[in-house]
Structures are given as C-alpha cells and as structure tokens.
Amino acid sequence: MKIYHFAIIFIVFFMASVIKTDVSVGKLKAIENEKRRIASALSSAVSDAANCMSGTGGYGQNAVKRDEVVTVFFSSLYSSLGIVSDYAAQADMEWYIPVILICDTDGYYVYYYDEYRASDGGTYIERAWSEKLPYAYEDEHFIYRFTLTDMVYVYDKNNLLGTAPLIEANYKEFQVNPEYAAFRVNHKDCIMLDDEKYGLVRKDAIISELEEAMGYYTSRHNIIAAGHGITYSFSFPDNNQEEWAKNLGDLAIVVVFQGYPYGPGAYFTYNRIASAGAGTGRRTKYFLEQKSWYYLVHMQDCDRLHGNEMILDETFDSIEECARYGAYCCECIRHGARAPKLN
C-alpha cells in the first residue's frame, strides 16, 4: 500500500469523526434551544399573568380575579410554544403543572388537580381551587394572620391586650396606641413592637405557608398523574426559594412546572418553579382628605391632591385601611363607596 493510500484512509476516518462530532454538537444545541424556549415561554406566561393582577388585591370587587389570572397564564404559555390550536398538546402539558398559587393581599389560593366521584358513579379529574388560605403564624400569646400590607389580624389567646380577642389593625398601632401601653411594658419581646423582627417573621411565615402547600399538592399529584400514565415522581424541591420567593412582597403567581419531557425521545425533563409579582411592592399610596362630615380617599396620582390643604399628612397602603376611618372613594378610584349627595 502506497503512502497516498494511507492519506486517503486517514482523511476518510477524519471526516467521519468530524461529521459525527458536528451531528452530536447539533443535537446538543437543539436540546439546549428547546430548553431555552420552554424557559422563555414560562417566564413570559407568569409575567403576563402577574400583569393582569396589577391594581387589584383585597376584598370585594377589588379582589384578585384568579380565574382570569390562570387563563392569561395558559394562553400566554400556549402562544409562546406555538400550540394555541393543538388542544392535545395543551392537555398533555398541563399534567406537568401540578400546582399554581395565586397570592392575594390577605391570603393565597391553590389551583390543583382534584379527583372526585360523581353521582353517576364515575370518577373524574379536574382542576379545582382551594379556599383562600391565610398567611398564618402563631406564638405563645397570639395567632397572627398577616397581609402583604402593614395590616394584621391578631387573635389574643390570653387576653393580654385587654380588648376584643380578635383585632384588625396596622401593626404599628401596637407601638404607639396608649391603649396598649401596659402591654408594651410587659411584653417587649412581641414581634409587633420591633419593625425588623416583625418583617422577618412575616416573610418567613408566608414562605413557610406557601412551601407547605406546594409540597403537599405536588406530592398529591403523583396519585392523579399515575392514573394518566405518567411515571414521573413529582416532589417539591427543598431549599429552592431563590427564584420563586423573591416576588412575595407583591401580589404574585407561583407555578410548579415539573417533569415535562423534551429532547430526542423525550429523554430530558424540564423542572422549574416560576413566579412573577404584580409590581405592587411599589404599590399606590392613598391619601385622606378631610371633608365637612366625612373623609375622601384619593390615589397618590389624583389631580385633586395638589395644593389641597385638607389632605392629611398620614398615608395609607390600602383602601381597607382608609375605610376604617369611614372614608368614601374619590372618582380617581374605579370601585368603592361614593359619598352620598345631600340636598
């Protein structure tokens, strides 16, 4: 065999190796691109859902419209992934979203799969909402129901405050109200008397409540998913707060997206806890205007605030706080009680 024969053989093997490497690199890039596409779609979906929560939160007509939020989430997700008209692909993807949380001002909802037996004897599976669950915490003397504002509901287990057992107030009232002077002297370690301690306990309590709920409903989903032929083991990961807990000062949506198969032969699985806040960490402040026999509440950007000497110096975080003063709503607020017109 002459030397150029060896050269030809070398070139053939070299080119085969290069082509094989290029194919492998191409597959890896395709897998990575698909992963990025899913991640981008999920980020856009939670952001779009959170945006429709802006300006809501609380009670009555102003409460978060949870059905609207999840509708926007799924619509955005399907659109980004190009499956708006592929109902089979949509139904398949939903099985890998075991839990969605909607965080309102004074509590949260869980959206999960539920199995029930109907009157016809058949067993059915469908999405269901939990009732609104509180951001709760209990210590030796009190049971607290926190909110995303400074308002707190306190149940006095031992009658330390000498008032009604259930109190709704801005937690700062316990620091200055003369009615609680004796309490402040005798219970200096109470979390409501220390802004930093109160903030940390409230944050930890909210995260703990949400983690417990997501852990329970994610694990519970295994039973239902198995009946649909899904063998993936759903479980809520520990120590994964960095991404989803950062938005919990706001109205927020938190989505557990787990076990979704992708890549060649659906060999890989995509897992993520995605969240987005409505931006209410920069929430609107409310101002009270002293009228002849009542207060009128204004949003911070209301034109009637400028140069108005009857505006009180104190600001408020929510309409609910203003309502405790018997305030009526200015026209700058879309919903709410209007002052009656007296003849």
Stockholm file with secondary structure:
# STOCKHOLM 1.0

chainA/1-343         MKIYHFAIIFIVFFMASVIKTDVSVGKLKAIENEKRRIASALSSAVSDAANCMSGTGGYGQNAVKRDEVVTVFFSSLYSSLGIVSDYAAQADMEWYIPVILICDTDGYYVYYYDEYRASDGGTYIERAWSEKLPYAYEDEHFIYRFTLTDMVYVYDKNNLLGTAPLIEANYKEFQVNPEYAAFRVNHKDCIMLDDEKYGLVRKDAIISELEEAMGYYTSRHNIIAAGHGITYSFSFPDNNQEEWAKNLGDLAIVVVFQGYPYGPGAYFTYNRIASAGAGTGRRTKYFLEQKSWYYLVHMQDCDRLHGNEMILDETFDSIEECARYGAYCCECIRHGARAPKLN
#=GR chainA/1-343 SS CCHHHHHHHHHHHHHHHHHHHHHHHHHHHHHHHHHHHHHHHHHHHHHHHHHTTTTCCSSGGGSCCHHHHHHHHHHHHHHHHTCTTCHHHHHHHHTTCCEEEEEETTEEEEEEEEEEECTTSCEEEEEEECCCBCEEEECSSEEEEECSSSEEEEEETTCCSSSCSEEEEETTHHHHCGGGHHHHHHCTTCGGGCHHHHHHHHHHHHHHHHHHHHHHHHHHHHHHHHHTTCCCCCCCCSSCHHHHGGGTTSSEEEEEEEEEEESGGGCEEEEEEEEEECSGGGCCCEEEEECSSSEEEEETTCGGGTTCTTEEEEEESCHHHHHTTTCEECTTSSSSCCCCCCC
#=GC SS_cons         CCHHHHHHHHHHHHHHHHHHHHHHHHHHHHHHHHHHHHHHHHHHHHHHHHHTTTTCCSSGGGSCCHHHHHHHHHHHHHHHHTCTTCHHHHHHHHTTCCEEEEEETTEEEEEEEEEEECTTSCEEEEEEECCCBCEEEECSSEEEEECSSSEEEEEETTCCSSSCSEEEEETTHHHHCGGGHHHHHHCTTCGGGCHHHHHHHHHHHHHHHHHHHHHHHHHHHHHHHHHTTCCCCCCCCSSCHHHHGGGTTSSEEEEEEEEEEESGGGCEEEEEEEEEECSGGGCCCEEEEECSSSEEEEETTCGGGTTCTTEEEEEESCHHHHHTTTCEECTTSSSSCCCCCCC
//
